[in-house]
Amino acid sequence: MLEQDAAPAEQRIRMKGEDMLRSHAKTIGQLSRRSGVPVKVLRHYEDLGFLYTLGRSESNYRLFGEEAVWCVQVIQGLRSLGLTL
């Protein structure tokens, strides 16, 4: 469905969602600093399908949501128990 085909209410919801998406999104560098995990490892987790991006910024940076922080913490916790990927 094209955005112009959507009802006005649906367009407002979409726009609001995009605003929320951008306000809570973190770049991979911010995610790295917050989680203490190197960017290279985060990219590997993304390649394995453990992390999902919210999309890309206008500058083409990967954007991650708050759930990505939780996922990285869970992965690191499991690895600290000796489990492998």
N, C-alpha and C positions, 0 to 999 in steps of 0.2 A: 504494500500500500504506500503510495507516495504521500509525502507530508501535505501537499496541496489537496489531496483527496480526503484527508482526515477531517473529522468534525472539529470546530474551534476548541471544544473542551479537550479533545485528545491532543491537539497541538500545544495547549497550555501545559498539560501534564508532561508531554515530551520535553518541552522547553524547561520546565521546572526540574525534571529529572536530570537534564544535561547540566543545569546550574549546580544541582546537588552533586552530581558526578564530579564536576571540576573542583568544587570547593573541598571535597573530602579525599580527592585522589592524591596519590603520592608518586613521585618519579622513582625509578629504580634506585637512584642514589639516596633518596630520602628513606626508602624502605630499608636499604642497607644500613644506614646510620641508626635507624630506629631499632632494627633487629640485631645489629652487630654481626651480620653475615655479609661476606664480600659480594660485590655485584656479580662477579663471575659465577659464584655458587647460585645466586638467585636466578641468573639466566639458565643455568643447568636445571634447576627445579622447574622453571617455566617450560623448558624443552621436554622434560619428563611428564609434564601435565599436572604437576602438583600446584602450580600457581597459574592463575588466569589474570589477564590484564583487563582493564575496563575499556581499553582502546588506546589510542595515541593522542598526544597533545597536538596543538597546532604546529609545534616545533618538532614533532615526530618522536617525542619521548614516550616510552611505555608508561602507562598510568595504572596504578594498583589501588585497590580499595582497602578498607580497614581489615577485611577478612584475610588479606594476604599476610598481614602482620601475624594474625592468629595462626595461619597455616605454617608460616616459617617457624614460629615458636613450637608448634606441635612436632614438626619434622625434627627440629634440633633436640627437643626433649626425647623423642624416640631414638635418635642417633646416640644421645648420651647414655641410653640404656643398652647400647651395643647392637641395636638393630641396623641393618643395612637398607639402602634404598632399593 
